[in-house]
Amino acid sequence: MTVEDASRGADPARSGTRDGRTTQRRTPTVRRSYAGAMTNLPISSKYVSTPERPVDAAERETLVDRVNTAFESGAIDDLDYRRYLDAVFAATTLGELRPVVENLPAVATYATPGNIESSTLRPGEVSTARTPSGRLILIALSTISVAAIVLVILVSLLR
């Protein structure tokens, strides 16, 4: 009987065969974090915050791609690769995928902000000034027009 079986309340007398020998588990074993252990997933992660949510095909495909990428880059070995794939395909809820996700390399979940432009300039070089946009010119002309109208009204009132 494993520690996981004991934590789930499994009966030690039924953990093996009839003659008392233990059998090898058929479900894939993935390194699981124990209670109180530090994990690399934030509480806002869907695997932590909604562990009872069912796994959909897109989620499963995304994790298979991540496991393949981690294996190709050498981040996980052959045994872990097989275990993780078995766990991904056997999982029915997001909580069952948490041990796999915790042991995979992190994925950047952000994009480059829109106000950051890519440049071909070397560090320290100054780019050429841009010409004002049509919108900026329109705003400036309308401001001058409004000021001119107000000035004409004020002059006509003073006469």
N, C-alpha and C positions, 0 to 999 in steps of 0.2 A: 504494500500500500504506500503510495506517495504522500508527500506533505499536502499536496493539493487535494487528494482524496480525503485526507483527515480534516482539512479545513472545510470541505463541503459536507462533512458529516457522514462519510461513507462507512459502512460496516467493515471492520478489519477482518472479520471471519469470511466475508464474501469477496475479498480483494484478490484471491488467487483461485487455483483450481480446487476440485473437490478433495484432493489429497493434501492440500496445504501449500503446494508450490505456488509461487507467484508467477503471473503471466506478464508479458510485455504489453504495455498499453498500445492500443491501436490509434488513438487520436494523436495528432502531432504535438510534440512538446516544444514550447517556445519559452525562452527565458522570461519569466514573469517577475514583476516587481512585487515585493512583499508589502504588507500593510505598513505604512509610515515611511516607505522608501522614497527617495528623491527620484522623480521622473523628469524626463526632458519635454514633456507635453504640458502646455499651459492649461489652466482650468477652463479656458474658453475653447479649447480644442473640442471638436465634435465627438471625438472618441472618449473624452472625459465627461463632457457636459451632457451628452445624450447617448449613453452607452446602450440603451434598450432599443434605439432606432434600428430598423432593419437595413441590411446592406443591399444597395442596389447594384445593378450591373456596371454602371459608370464608376462607382466607387471601387468595385472589385478590379476593374480594368486599370484604374489609376494606380492601385497598389501593386498589381502585377507588374506594371511598367516600372514602378519605383524599385521593386525587388530585383527585376532584371537589370536595371541600371546599376544598382548597388553591387550586384554580382559581377557585372562586366567591369566595373571600376576596381574590383578587388576589396571592397568594403566588407563583404561577407563571404564566407567560405562555402564550399559545395554543400556541406551538411546543413548549414543555416539556410541556404538558398532553398533546398528541398523542404525543410520544415516550414519556412515562411510561406512558400507557395501552397503547401498543404493546409496551413492555417487560414490563408486567405480564401481558398476555395471551400473550406469547411465552415467558415464563419457565417452566422445568420444575423448577428447584430454587430453594431460598431464597437461595443465593448469587447467583443471577442477579437477584434482586430487591433486593439490597443497595444498588446505586447509586441506585435509585429511592427507597428508604426514607431513605437518607442525605440526599437533596436535598428531602425533604418536611418541612414544619413538624413539630416534635415533638408528640407526643400524651401527655397526662397518663395515666400508667398506675397511678395510685393513687386511692383513694377517700377520702372524709373519714373519719377514724378514728371508731369507734363511741363513744368517750368524749367527743367534741366535739359539743355540742348546738347546734343553730341557735336563735337567740334573736331576739325582736322588740325587745329592750331596746336603748337607745342605749348607747354605750361609757361606762362609769363607773357606770351604774345597777345597783343590787343587786336580784337577784330575791328573791321571797318564799321563805321556808323551806318545804321540803317536809315532809309528814307522814311519819313512819317507815313503812317497808313492813311487811307482815305477817310477812315472814321475820325481820326484825330483832326484832320483838316476840316471836315464837316463840323465838328464840335467847335473849333476855333472860329470858323466863319459865322456860325449861328450865334456865338457869344458876341462877336463884334457887331452883328446885325441888331441884336437885342439892345446892346449898349447905344448904338446910333439912334434907334427908335426912341429909347428913353431920353436921350439928349435932345432930340427934336421936340418931344413933348414938353420937356422942362423949359426949353427956350421959348416955345410958343406960349406957355403959361406966364412967363415972366414979362412978356410984352404987353 
